[in-house]
Amino acid sequence: MLGLFGTLSLGQRSLQTQQQGIEVAGHNLANVNNPAYSRQRVVIETGSTVSTAIGPQGNGADVSGIEQMRNVLMDQQIQSELSVMGFQEKKQAALQYAESNLGQQIDRNYAGANSANAAQGVGAQQTIDEGLSDLFASFQSVATSPTSLAERQVLTQKAQGLANEFNQVNQRLTQLRTYLDDTLRSDVGAANQLIGQIANLNDKIITTESGATGQANDLRDERQAKIEALSKLVPMQTTPTAAGDVDITIGGVAMVTGGKVLDQLEAYDAGGGSFMVRSQTSQSALSLSGNGGLAGTIDARDGTVANMQKDLNTLATTIISQVNAIHQGGFSLTGSTGANFFVGTDAGSIQVNNALVVDPSLIQASGTTGVVGDNTVALKLAQLADASQAALNNQTFSQSYQKTVAAMGEDLARANSDVGSQQAVQSLLLRQRDSLSGVSLDDEMTDLMKYQKAFAASAKLITTIDQMLDTVLMMKQ
């Protein structure tokens, strides 16, 4: 039998239990807009029974702990999908920069529609393509009026304009690759900072939970947010331990064990000015398995951007060699021969021979020495516009350039599509997690009212027992 004092103690514990419920509900409400927070609830258990003459009798309720509403498997799945999203977003951003650096908008409705010829896929602004068209149109004008200095001057201007476009695009793409290297180094620094923070939180969690009956829920929430931020940069493996910490492994290299940082990431020059990622201690190149922002940056830099720059260099080199091969065999208005029309070797160095710019009469348009009105060489140069080039996979200059643009457009369109699809998957998973871990204002207000009424009822119980004790004491007077 509990007796009056036992019942008074029961009421006191009930008050404490309901108060704890109110505090936890308030904590949930305070974090309703905290994306890293997972909802908590008090775990209430029936108190130990008391043996009486009529059998075991209940002794109220006690709070046995504060439970965190989190699904570990769901967290791991979201962590994995965040790594995929990090890869795709970084790649998308790099390709968007590449599109702007190309100096034109790409019409992705056309990109990929004719991947065999790739002669479509360009929008209204066609800088290099227009330059090619203008160059060969100017050769045709010189062929029509081979003795006209004005037409020759226009030719040098159009040719120099094309050369300048090649130079600028090549420079912008080189700068983009440098920017992507800088981004890689910056993201490596951010990853290392997160690795240190996770190790520090591991240490705090181990210390807090040591000897305690419950978990350090808020610290665990903070650690999970850091883990998800790190997973967006690099693919990793997490291994929870019985002590409450989480071990981190990246690319097969252990980075965090308990509260200790065993290793970190390092960006290094792998040759050719391209930076890759390795571990600081072991100096081992890390396989990032195609996920995470670091891998996305590397993939865009060494894939689409590098291929585009390579294709443009090949195009410029072929133009230089083919135009020069024909021009060298011609004769100028002064009878000179053997001069190159272009100088340089690739998109970064192509220029018009300055001697021709200074004196357009030196352009070797004639095919016969001493015959200034002959247009044989100029006509051959104009006909290059429609000539297939073996060095360009048997495509014309214009087709080759358009294929380069279309290929980049297809990659960007694919990246945009991948990001959209991944956002849908990620949003679905986050909604599923929020249904379990997210704070609902309606649910918390309901719990708050429930605990408030229970607290008031427990107070009424204590008041009633107090009055009964007063009655008992009065009976003895």
GUVEX-465575 format. One record per residue (C-alpha): chain; x, y, z. Coordinates in steps of 0.25 Angstrom, whole numbers, plus 5000, padded with zeros to 4 digits. Each point is the difference from the previous one (the first is absolute). Layout:
<recs>
{A, {X, Y, Z}}
...
</recs>
This chain:
<recs>
{A, {5000, 5000, 5000}}
{A, {5006, 5013, 4996}}
{A, {4993, 5008, 5011}}
{A, {4999, 5015, 5000}}
{A, {5015, 5003, 5000}}
{A, {5002, 4990, 4989}}
{A, {4989, 5006, 4991}}
{A, {5006, 5014, 5003}}
{A, {5013, 4995, 4995}}
{A, {4993, 4994, 4988}}
{A, {4994, 5014, 4997}}
{A, {5013, 5007, 5001}}
{A, {5007, 4990, 4990}}
{A, {4988, 5002, 4991}}
{A, {5002, 5015, 5000}}
{A, {5015, 4998, 4997}}
{A, {4996, 4991, 4988}}
{A, {4990, 5010, 4994}}
{A, {5009, 5011, 5002}}
{A, {5011, 4993, 4992}}
{A, {4990, 4997, 4989}}
{A, {4997, 5015, 5000}}
{A, {5015, 5003, 4999}}
{A, {5002, 4991, 4989}}
{A, {4988, 5005, 4992}}
{A, {5006, 5014, 5002}}
{A, {5013, 4996, 4995}}
{A, {4994, 4994, 4988}}
{A, {4992, 5013, 4997}}
{A, {5013, 5008, 5002}}
{A, {5006, 4992, 4989}}
{A, {4989, 4999, 4990}}
{A, {5008, 5008, 4990}}
{A, {5013, 4993, 5002}}
{A, {5003, 4991, 4988}}
{A, {5010, 4992, 5008}}
{A, {4991, 4997, 5012}}
{A, {4992, 4987, 5002}}
{A, {4988, 4999, 5008}}
{A, {5001, 4995, 5014}}
{A, {4990, 4994, 5010}}
{A, {5000, 4996, 5014}}
{A, {5000, 4985, 5003}}
{A, {4990, 4997, 5011}}
{A, {5000, 4987, 5007}}
{A, {4991, 4995, 5012}}
{A, {5006, 5001, 5013}}
{A, {5004, 4987, 5008}}
{A, {4988, 4994, 5007}}
{A, {4998, 4998, 5015}}
{A, {4995, 4987, 5006}}
{A, {4987, 5002, 5008}}
{A, {4990, 4991, 5006}}
{A, {4992, 5000, 4988}}
{A, {5011, 4998, 4990}}
{A, {5011, 5009, 4993}}
{A, {4996, 5014, 5000}}
{A, {5004, 5011, 4990}}
{A, {5010, 5011, 5004}}
{A, {4998, 5010, 4989}}
{A, {5009, 5003, 4989}}
{A, {5015, 5005, 4998}}
{A, {5008, 5005, 4988}}
{A, {5010, 4990, 4995}}
{A, {5006, 5008, 4990}}
{A, {4999, 5010, 4988}}
{A, {4999, 4993, 4987}}
{A, {5005, 5006, 4987}}
{A, {4990, 4997, 4988}}
{A, {5011, 4996, 4990}}
{A, {5001, 4988, 4990}}
{A, {5014, 4996, 4998}}
{A, {4998, 4993, 4987}}
{A, {4992, 5012, 4994}}
{A, {5012, 5009, 5004}}
{A, {5010, 4991, 4993}}
{A, {4991, 5001, 4987}}
{A, {4999, 5015, 5001}}
{A, {5015, 5001, 5002}}
{A, {5003, 4991, 4988}}
{A, {4990, 5008, 4991}}
{A, {5006, 5013, 5005}}
{A, {5014, 4995, 4995}}
{A, {4993, 4998, 4986}}
{A, {4994, 5014, 5001}}
{A, {5013, 5006, 5003}}
{A, {5007, 4994, 4988}}
{A, {4989, 5004, 4990}}
{A, {4998, 5014, 5006}}
{A, {5015, 5003, 4999}}
{A, {5001, 4994, 4986}}
{A, {4988, 5008, 4995}}
{A, {5006, 5013, 5006}}
{A, {5013, 4998, 4992}}
{A, {4993, 4997, 4987}}
{A, {4991, 5012, 5002}}
{A, {5013, 5008, 5001}}
{A, {5006, 4993, 4988}}
{A, {4987, 5004, 4992}}
{A, {5002, 5015, 5003}}
{A, {5015, 4999, 4998}}
{A, {4997, 4995, 4986}}
{A, {4994, 5013, 4997}}
{A, {4987, 4995, 4996}}
{A, {4987, 4995, 5005}}
{A, {4997, 4985, 4996}}
{A, {4986, 4996, 4996}}
{A, {4999, 4987, 5007}}
{A, {4987, 4997, 4992}}
{A, {5009, 4998, 4988}}
{A, {5012, 4994, 5007}}
{A, {5000, 4985, 4998}}
{A, {4989, 5000, 4990}}
{A, {5010, 4997, 4989}}
{A, {5012, 4994, 5008}}
{A, {5006, 4994, 4987}}
{A, {5002, 5013, 4993}}
{A, {4998, 5009, 5012}}
{A, {4998, 5011, 4990}}
{A, {4989, 5006, 5009}}
{A, {5000, 5003, 5015}}
{A, {5004, 5015, 4999}}
{A, {4992, 5012, 5004}}
{A, {5000, 5014, 4994}}
{A, {5014, 5004, 5004}}
{A, {5010, 4992, 4992}}
{A, {5013, 5007, 5002}}
{A, {5010, 4990, 4995}}
{A, {4990, 4995, 4990}}
{A, {4997, 5013, 4995}}
{A, {5015, 5003, 4999}}
{A, {5002, 4988, 4992}}
{A, {4989, 5004, 4990}}
{A, {5006, 5014, 4999}}
{A, {5014, 4995, 4997}}
{A, {4996, 4992, 4989}}
{A, {4990, 5010, 4994}}
{A, {5012, 5010, 5000}}
{A, {5009, 4990, 4993}}
{A, {4988, 4999, 4989}}
{A, {5000, 5015, 5000}}
{A, {5014, 5001, 4997}}
{A, {4999, 4989, 4989}}
{A, {4989, 5009, 4994}}
{A, {5009, 5013, 5000}}
{A, {5014, 4994, 5001}}
{A, {5006, 5014, 4998}}
{A, {4992, 5008, 5010}}
{A, {5008, 5004, 5013}}
{A, {4987, 5003, 5007}}
{A, {4995, 4986, 4999}}
{A, {5014, 4995, 5004}}
{A, {4999, 5009, 5012}}
{A, {4986, 4995, 5004}}
{A, {5006, 4986, 4999}}
{A, {5011, 5003, 5010}}
{A, {4990, 5006, 5009}}
{A, {4990, 4988, 5000}}
{A, {5012, 4990, 5001}}
{A, {5005, 5008, 5012}}
{A, {4986, 5000, 5006}}
{A, {4999, 4985, 4999}}
{A, {5014, 4999, 5006}}
{A, {4997, 5009, 5012}}
{A, {4987, 4992, 5002}}
{A, {5009, 4987, 5001}}
{A, {5009, 5007, 5009}}
{A, {4990, 5005, 5010}}
{A, {4992, 4987, 5001}}
{A, {5013, 4992, 5002}}
{A, {5004, 5010, 5011}}
{A, {4986, 5000, 5007}}
{A, {5000, 4985, 5000}}
{A, {5014, 5000, 5006}}
{A, {4996, 5009, 5010}}
{A, {4988, 4991, 5003}}
{A, {5009, 4988, 5002}}
{A, {5008, 5009, 5010}}
{A, {4987, 5004, 5007}}
{A, {4996, 4985, 5001}}
{A, {5013, 4997, 5006}}
{A, {4998, 5011, 5010}}
{A, {4986, 4995, 5003}}
{A, {5006, 4986, 5002}}
{A, {5010, 5006, 5010}}
{A, {4990, 5008, 5007}}
{A, {4990, 4988, 5002}}
{A, {5012, 4991, 5005}}
{A, {5002, 5011, 5011}}
{A, {4985, 5000, 5003}}
{A, {5000, 4984, 5001}}
{A, {5012, 5000, 5009}}
{A, {4993, 5010, 5009}}
{A, {4988, 4991, 5001}}
{A, {5009, 4988, 5003}}
{A, {5005, 5008, 5012}}
{A, {4987, 5004, 5004}}
{A, {4994, 4986, 5000}}
{A, {5012, 4995, 5008}}
{A, {4998, 5011, 5010}}
{A, {4985, 4996, 5001}}
{A, {5003, 4985, 5001}}
{A, {5009, 5004, 5012}}
{A, {4989, 5009, 5007}}
{A, {4989, 4989, 4998}}
{A, {5009, 4989, 5006}}
{A, {5003, 5009, 5012}}
{A, {4985, 5004, 5001}}
{A, {4995, 4986, 4999}}
{A, {5010, 4993, 5009}}
{A, {4993, 4995, 5012}}
{A, {4987, 5006, 4996}}
{A, {4987, 4992, 4997}}
{A, {4996, 5009, 4988}}
{A, {5006, 5005, 4987}}
{A, {5006, 5014, 4997}}
{A, {4989, 5003, 4990}}
{A, {5003, 5014, 4996}}
{A, {5015, 4997, 4998}}
{A, {4996, 4988, 4992}}
{A, {4991, 5009, 4991}}
{A, {5011, 5009, 4998}}
{A, {5010, 4989, 4996}}
{A, {4990, 4994, 4990}}
{A, {4999, 5014, 4994}}
{A, {5015, 5001, 4998}}
{A, {5001, 4985, 4995}}
{A, {4989, 5004, 4989}}
{A, {5008, 5013, 4997}}
{A, {5013, 4991, 4998}}
{A, {4992, 4990, 4992}}
{A, {4996, 5011, 4990}}
{A, {5015, 5002, 4997}}
{A, {5006, 4986, 5001}}
{A, {4994, 4986, 5000}}
{A, {5003, 4993, 5013}}
{A, {4997, 4989, 5009}}
{A, {4995, 5002, 5014}}
{A, {5001, 4989, 5011}}
{A, {4992, 5003, 5013}}
{A, {5007, 4994, 5013}}
{A, {4994, 4995, 5013}}
{A, {5007, 5012, 5007}}
{A, {4991, 5010, 4992}}
{A, {5010, 5005, 4990}}
{A, {5000, 4998, 4985}}
{A, {5013, 4996, 4992}}
{A, {5002, 5007, 4987}}
{A, {5007, 4993, 4988}}
{A, {5002, 5007, 4987}}
{A, {5005, 4993, 4987}}
{A, {5005, 4988, 5009}}
{A, {5008, 5009, 5009}}
{A, {4996, 5002, 5015}}
{A, {4998, 5015, 5003}}
{A, {4993, 5000, 5014}}
{A, {5000, 4990, 5011}}
{A, {4993, 5004, 5013}}
{A, {5004, 5014, 5003}}
{A, {5013, 4999, 4992}}
{A, {5003, 5005, 4986}}
{A, {5009, 4989, 4994}}
{A, {5002, 5007, 4986}}
{A, {4994, 5011, 4991}}
{A, {4999, 5003, 4986}}
{A, {5010, 5007, 4991}}
{A, {4999, 5007, 4986}}
{A, {5013, 4997, 4992}}
{A, {5005, 5003, 4986}}
{A, {4999, 4986, 4993}}
{A, {5007, 5006, 4988}}
{A, {4997, 5009, 4989}}
{A, {4995, 5010, 5010}}
{A, {4987, 4992, 5003}}
{A, {4998, 4998, 5015}}
{A, {4995, 4987, 5006}}
{A, {4997, 4995, 5014}}
{A, {5008, 4991, 5009}}
{A, {5001, 4998, 5015}}
{A, {5010, 5008, 5008}}
{A, {5007, 4990, 5008}}
{A, {5000, 4988, 4990}}
{A, {5002, 5009, 4988}}
{A, {4991, 4990, 4993}}
{A, {4991, 5005, 4988}}
{A, {4986, 4998, 5005}}
{A, {4989, 4993, 4991}}
{A, {4988, 5009, 5002}}
{A, {4991, 4990, 4992}}
{A, {4993, 5010, 4992}}
{A, {4992, 5006, 5011}}
{A, {5002, 5013, 5008}}
{A, {5003, 5014, 4996}}
{A, {5015, 4998, 4999}}
{A, {4997, 4989, 4990}}
{A, {4990, 5009, 4992}}
{A, {5010, 5011, 4999}}
{A, {5011, 4990, 4995}}
{A, {4991, 4993, 4990}}
{A, {4995, 5014, 4994}}
{A, {5014, 5005, 4999}}
{A, {5007, 4988, 4994}}
{A, {4988, 4996, 4992}}
{A, {4991, 5010, 4993}}
{A, {5009, 5012, 5002}}
{A, {5013, 4993, 4996}}
{A, {4994, 4994, 4988}}
{A, {4994, 5013, 4996}}
{A, {5013, 5007, 5001}}
{A, {5007, 4988, 4993}}
{A, {4990, 5001, 4988}}
{A, {5001, 5015, 4999}}
{A, {5015, 4998, 4999}}
{A, {4999, 4989, 4990}}
{A, {4991, 5009, 4991}}
{A, {5009, 5012, 5001}}
{A, {5012, 4992, 4997}}
{A, {4993, 4994, 4988}}
{A, {4996, 5013, 4995}}
{A, {5014, 5006, 5001}}
{A, {5006, 4988, 4993}}
{A, {4990, 4999, 4988}}
{A, {4999, 5015, 4998}}
{A, {5015, 5001, 5000}}
{A, {5003, 4988, 4991}}
{A, {4992, 5007, 4989}}
{A, {5004, 5014, 5003}}
{A, {5015, 4997, 5000}}
{A, {4999, 4996, 4985}}
{A, {4993, 5012, 4995}}
{A, {5006, 5014, 4996}}
{A, {4997, 5014, 5005}}
{A, {4998, 5013, 4992}}
{A, {5014, 5002, 5002}}
{A, {5004, 4987, 4995}}
{A, {5005, 4994, 5014}}
{A, {4997, 4986, 5003}}
{A, {5002, 4990, 5011}}
{A, {4994, 5008, 5012}}
{A, {4990, 4994, 5010}}
{A, {4987, 5006, 5002}}
{A, {4998, 4996, 5014}}
{A, {5011, 4999, 5011}}
{A, {4999, 4992, 5013}}
{A, {4997, 4985, 5003}}
{A, {4987, 4999, 5007}}
{A, {4988, 5008, 5005}}
{A, {5008, 5007, 5010}}
{A, {5010, 5005, 4991}}
{A, {4994, 5002, 4986}}
{A, {5002, 5013, 4994}}
{A, {5000, 5006, 4986}}
{A, {5014, 5003, 4994}}
{A, {5003, 5014, 5004}}
{A, {5006, 5003, 4987}}
{A, {4987, 4997, 4993}}
{A, {4993, 5009, 5010}}
{A, {5010, 5012, 4997}}
{A, {5000, 4998, 4985}}
{A, {4987, 4992, 4995}}
{A, {5007, 5000, 4986}}
{A, {5009, 4989, 5005}}
{A, {4988, 4990, 5001}}
{A, {5003, 4989, 4990}}
{A, {4987, 4999, 4992}}
{A, {5006, 4997, 4986}}
{A, {5004, 4986, 4995}}
{A, {5009, 5006, 4990}}
{A, {5012, 5009, 5002}}
{A, {4999, 5013, 4994}}
{A, {4985, 4999, 4997}}
{A, {4994, 5009, 5010}}
{A, {4986, 4998, 4996}}
{A, {5000, 4985, 5001}}
{A, {4991, 4994, 5012}}
{A, {5004, 4986, 5000}}
{A, {5006, 4999, 5014}}
{A, {4989, 5009, 5006}}
{A, {4989, 4991, 4994}}
{A, {5007, 4988, 5006}}
{A, {5000, 5007, 5013}}
{A, {4985, 5003, 4999}}
{A, {4997, 4986, 4996}}
{A, {5006, 4995, 5013}}
{A, {4987, 5004, 5007}}
{A, {4993, 4988, 4994}}
{A, {5012, 4990, 5000}}
{A, {5000, 4988, 5009}}
{A, {5013, 4999, 5009}}
{A, {5006, 4987, 5004}}
{A, {5005, 5006, 5013}}
{A, {4986, 5004, 5004}}
{A, {4994, 4986, 4997}}
{A, {4997, 5004, 4986}}
{A, {4991, 5012, 5004}}
{A, {5001, 5014, 4995}}
{A, {5005, 5011, 5009}}
{A, {4986, 5005, 5004}}
{A, {4995, 4986, 5002}}
{A, {5011, 4996, 5009}}
{A, {4998, 5013, 5009}}
{A, {4985, 4998, 5000}}
{A, {5002, 4985, 5005}}
{A, {5009, 5006, 5011}}
{A, {4989, 5009, 5004}}
{A, {4989, 4990, 4999}}
{A, {5008, 4990, 5008}}
{A, {5002, 5010, 5011}}
{A, {4985, 5003, 4999}}
{A, {4996, 4986, 5002}}
{A, {5009, 4998, 5012}}
{A, {4994, 5012, 5006}}
{A, {4986, 4996, 4997}}
{A, {5003, 4986, 5006}}
{A, {5006, 5007, 5012}}
{A, {4987, 5009, 5002}}
{A, {4991, 4987, 4998}}
{A, {5009, 4992, 5010}}
{A, {4999, 5012, 5010}}
{A, {4985, 5001, 4999}}
{A, {4998, 4985, 5001}}
{A, {5009, 4999, 5012}}
{A, {4993, 5012, 5007}}
{A, {4987, 4992, 4999}}
{A, {5006, 4988, 5006}}
{A, {5006, 5008, 5011}}
{A, {4988, 5008, 5003}}
{A, {4992, 4987, 5001}}
{A, {5010, 4994, 5010}}
{A, {5000, 5013, 5008}}
{A, {4985, 5000, 5001}}
{A, {5000, 4986, 5005}}
{A, {5010, 5004, 5010}}
{A, {4993, 5012, 5004}}
{A, {4987, 4992, 5002}}
{A, {5008, 4993, 5011}}
{A, {5010, 5009, 5005}}
{A, {4994, 5014, 4997}}
{A, {4993, 5009, 5010}}
{A, {4986, 5002, 4998}}
{A, {4994, 5012, 5006}}
{A, {4986, 4993, 5001}}
{A, {5006, 4988, 5007}}
{A, {5008, 5008, 5010}}
{A, {4989, 5009, 5004}}
{A, {4991, 4988, 5002}}
{A, {5011, 4993, 5009}}
{A, {5002, 5013, 5007}}
{A, {4985, 5001, 5003}}
{A, {5000, 4986, 5004}}
{A, {5012, 5001, 5010}}
{A, {4994, 5013, 5005}}
{A, {4987, 4994, 5004}}
{A, {5007, 4988, 5006}}
{A, {5009, 5009, 5008}}
{A, {4988, 5007, 5005}}
{A, {4993, 4987, 5004}}
{A, {5013, 4995, 5007}}
{A, {5000, 5013, 5008}}
{A, {4985, 4998, 5003}}
{A, {5004, 4986, 5005}}
{A, {5011, 5006, 5009}}
{A, {4990, 5011, 5006}}
{A, {4990, 4989, 5003}}
{A, {5010, 4991, 5007}}
{A, {5005, 5012, 5008}}
{A, {4985, 5003, 5004}}
{A, {4999, 4986, 5004}}
{A, {5012, 5000, 5009}}
{A, {4995, 5013, 5006}}
{A, {4987, 4992, 5003}}
{A, {5008, 4989, 5007}}
{A, {5008, 5010, 5008}}
{A, {4987, 5007, 5005}}
{A, {4994, 4986, 5004}}
{A, {5012, 4999, 5010}}
{A, {4998, 5013, 5007}}
</recs>
